[in-house]
Amino acid sequence: MVPQPDDAPHTMAPAQPAAPGVIDPPGEPIVSAEPTSTGEPAVSAEPTSTGEPVSDLSTHRPASSSEPSPDEEPAPRHAAADDPAAQDPARTAAGIRPRRAVPRGFGRIPIHNVWPVLENGVYPAKATEGETIEVGANIFREGHDLLGATIVLTGPDGSQTRAQMAQAEPLGLDIWKGEVTVGAPGDYRFRIEAYDDRWGSWQHNALIKLDVGQDVALVCLEGRELLAEAKTGAQEAGDGVAEWLLAEASWLLDPAAPVDQLRAVATREDIGEFMVNFCPRRLLTSTREFPVVVHRRRAQFSAWYEFFPRSIGAVRHEDGSWTSGTLASSEPMLDHIASMGFDVAYIPPVNPIGRAFRKGANNALEAGPNDPGSPWAIGSPEGGHDAVNPALGTIEDFDHFVAHARELGLEVALDFALQASPDHPWVTSHPQWFTTRADGTIAYAENPPKKYQDIYPLNFDNDPAGIYAEALRLLEFWIDHGVTIFRVDNPHTKPVDFWAWLTARLHESHPDVLLQAEAFTRPEMMHALATVGFHLSYTYFTWRNTKQELGDYLWELSHDSIAFFRPNFFTNTPDINPSFTHSGNPAAFAIRTVLAATMSPAWGVYSGFELFEHDVLRPGGEEYLDSEKYEFRPRDFDAQPNLNDLMGRLNQVRHEHPALQQLRHTQVLATDHDKLFAFSKREGDDRIVVVVSLDPDFTAEGTVEIDFGALGLPAGTPLEAHDELTGADFTWGQRNYVRLWPAQPAHILTVTPVEAAQPR
């Protein structure tokens, strides 16, 4: 809980993708980090003497249909499939071989720097069901002839979808991009095929020569030969319309015909499409296949609300003692959360809490008789990670709580914290799971000079087989009780290869179960956890406050890390009382709420934020005074003022607008005021522009410049802008005046071309 700063059809055999990040369990073959000459990890038949799993980020085998032979060339990320069809048959038949071995992928047409590819294809890129993803590469060839490229997406059932790629600006960099839409959740794979674009080359040369009357007869003859090949292809495919139109085009391509007629044949879009689809592709070169895992939509789009069940319905008595809130008494809170449009109810651990070294109020070293302790100090004589704290109720109460949430359309996210209190049954039954110090005592958690005597961290290098199996068993236990999302506490303090193993096992047996990483730590670790299998992650949002900080971070998340890292923007957490709201100014809370709910497809709030709770334990710190981690905090959630209506409206707008449910078409917009932050999002024809004042105290006014390209519109398109928060309508163009103030600190604008706008 403690925050830390790429002339024959392609014949590649279909790959059988391995589960992402699989490592062998203890006592089975070692996966070695040392690559073989094939460029893939070596697998030794001998287990380690300790039975430990050995792995790191480079040790997991990419999806492949067969083992490569030891004398194969290395297969870099840009590598083409080792496919005879990818080489020129004439050169092969003639016995022509290069003097030096050619790496796979630098085939007849080089395909280089394929994306999205994670760790050379060891781990899958991520998408959610129905999502359109971008695939790209650098593709080039010798000379001046043109090339074409296609994305081939293979679904879990083996069905294939093809999408054409196009060269992107700047053209001199040979960047090719395309988009393909995935279907239902499952394990997909894609490859890129490049080929000699004979029609494109003919078209380019023909238009130049026709204009000057050069080689007209030859131009027509060459064009008719290509059209004949395509006509045969259309006939074989059973496309009678294409067959007829291609024959007509061939008849029209008569050297005696007017130049305008010949040019018309060369530039007809329908003929161009038929040529792409039916003209045999020569010099076909294919990359190997790369994995993409498709998750259900809630892996990307969701709204979370966090609360402590023990505080809901808790009663303090005159003598200072408390009656704890229970799972049963907190069920009305689920109704409250659902009424505001949230999707996920996140609760801390519900397990028994240890008494040894229990922390008191405000993290005091000694607890009083009425202090409930931290829910993350798991384990007592009443049980461990598979037990319910008797103060909260029974496992049957938990089942009813989950069932009620499901009736409301909510999912319960349960905290999963792999650590133990000194009272945990593990301490006596599995002492080898902990670290024993020189004096014989078990090491507790420390971040010197801070000490956490109430928590024993696990040592994953002692009996990994036991710890791995127990972690999986615990997840299975709670899954059997209806939990479909786990918020994983401090995963960055456990080995990455453990998470690779665990997430792979869950993906095999429970592909719908989601894991969110609570890892406020270094970027490399956060990215590694996302790469090996975490579906969502907490982020640096709470520390990004200025226009520059927010813009840079939004760009990073929507471009640089979009293939693997899915953010969840929490406004606050029990550990983080954000500095932006320390003033207690309601406008500051509203600003951060709007930013979180619109910048990220997933966002969340910890209870009390809507009531403007802001007191800090120490000046300049981030700890809440009277932190709910250590005591009961019953609240009146309808007390005025509050942000309930704003949160409800934001969640409604998010569900109504697909643009806010993804990050792929996000653009930070230019403003001329340091306190005005603006960005746009687009999904199909749904376009949103968000403008937020970052000043909770004073008016901010200036201009916002629209990026029409980012909105998929021609420059200068007149726009109707409808504010989803106030209902106001505006007409917008390239530069637009905006004035925001504390009582109205944001615009969430649905923008529509004027001619397409519907009356409201």
URCORRA-V615063 format. One record per backbone hydrogen bond with DSSP energy under -0.5 kcal/mol. NH is the residue of the N-H (numbers start at 1). CO is the residue of the C=O. If there is no record, write none. Layout:
NH|CO  NH|CO
This chain:
3|1  4|520  17|15  21|122  22|19  28|25  30|44  30|46  31|54  32|30  32|42  35|33  36|40  39|36  42|34  44|30  44|42  51|48  55|53  59|56  61|59  63|121  64|16  72|69  75|38  76|74  79|76  81|286  83|81  86|83  87|84  89|87  92|88  93|89  94|90  95|92  96|91  103|101  104|74  105|79  106|103  107|105  108|86  110|108  110|140  111|105  112|138  115|136  118|123  119|117  121|118  122|118  122|119  123|118  125|291  126|563  127|293  129|295  130|183  131|128  133|131  133|180  135|178  136|115  137|176  138|112  139|137  139|174  140|110  148|195  150|193  151|163  152|191  153|151  153|161  154|152  154|189  155|153  155|159  158|155  161|153  163|151  165|149  166|177  168|175  173|170  174|171  175|168  176|137  176|174  177|166  178|135  180|133  182|131  182|180  186|294  188|186  188|292  189|154  190|290  191|152  193|150  194|6  194|285  195|148  196|282  197|146  197|195  198|196  201|197  202|198  203|199  204|200  205|201  206|202  207|203  208|204  209|205  210|206  211|207  212|208  212|209  213|209  213|210  214|209  219|215  220|216  221|217  222|218  223|219  224|220  225|221  226|222  227|223  228|224  229|225  230|226  231|227  232|228  233|229  234|230  235|231  236|232  237|233  238|234  238|235  239|234  240|238  243|239  244|240  245|241  246|242  247|243  248|244  249|245  250|246  251|247  252|248  253|249  254|252  257|254  262|258  263|259  264|260  265|261  266|262  267|263  268|264  268|265  272|268  273|269  274|270  275|271  276|272  277|273  278|274  279|275  282|196  282|280  285|194  287|192  288|79  290|190  292|188  293|125  294|186  295|127  295|293  299|296  300|297  301|297  302|300  302|601  304|603  305|344  306|605  307|346  309|307  311|308  312|308  312|309  313|311  314|311  315|323  317|321  320|317  323|315  324|322  325|310  326|312  327|392  328|392  330|326  331|328  333|330  334|330  334|331  335|331  336|332  337|333  338|334  339|335  340|336  340|337  341|338  342|337  343|303  344|303  345|411  346|305  346|344  347|345  347|413  348|307  354|377  358|355  360|364  363|360  364|361  367|358  371|368  373|630  377|374  378|376  379|352  380|383  383|380  387|384  389|350  392|389  393|389  398|394  399|395  400|396  401|397  402|398  403|399  404|400  405|401  406|402  407|403  408|404  409|406  410|405  411|343  413|345  413|411  414|412  414|485  415|347  416|487  417|415  418|416  419|417  420|456  421|378  424|421  427|424  428|424  428|425  429|425  430|426  433|430  434|431  436|434  437|435  437|441  440|437  443|435  445|452  445|455  447|450  450|447  452|445  455|452  456|420  457|455  458|418  459|433  460|458  462|459  463|461  467|463  468|464  469|465  470|466  471|467  472|468  473|469  474|470  475|471  476|472  477|473  478|474  479|475  480|476  481|477  482|479  483|478  484|412  485|412  486|514  487|414  488|486  488|516  489|416  489|487  490|518  491|488  493|490  494|491  499|495  500|496  501|497  502|498  503|499  504|500  505|501  506|502  507|503  508|504  509|505  510|506  513|510  514|484  516|486  517|536  518|488  518|516  519|517  520|518  521|519  526|522  527|523  528|524  529|525  530|526  531|527  532|528  533|529  533|530  534|529  535|515  536|515  537|566  538|517  543|540  544|541  545|543  547|674  550|546  551|547  552|548  553|549  554|550  555|551  556|552  557|553  558|554  559|555  560|555  561|556  562|559  564|561  565|561  566|564  567|565  568|537  569|602  570|568  571|604  573|576  576|573  577|575  577|622  578|576  581|578  582|579  584|581  588|585  589|585  590|586  591|587  592|588  593|589  594|590  595|591  596|592  597|593  598|594  599|595  600|596  602|567  603|302  604|569  605|304  607|306  609|606  611|608  612|609  613|608  617|623  621|618  624|574  625|615  627|624  630|627  631|627  637|635  639|636  643|610  647|643  648|644  649|645  650|646  651|647  652|648  653|649  654|650  655|651  656|652  657|653  658|656  660|657  661|658  662|659  666|663  667|680  669|678  670|705  672|703  676|673  677|675  677|692  678|669  679|690  680|667  681|688  682|665  683|686  686|683  687|685  688|681  689|749  690|679  691|747  692|677  693|745  694|675  696|694  700|740  702|738  704|736  705|670  706|704  706|734  708|706  711|707  712|709  713|708  717|714  719|732  720|752  721|719  721|730  722|720  722|750  723|721  723|728  724|722  724|748  727|723  730|721  732|719  732|730  736|704  738|702  740|700  741|744  744|741  745|742  747|691  749|689  749|747  750|722  750|748  751|687  751|749  752|720  754|718  756|753  757|753  757|754
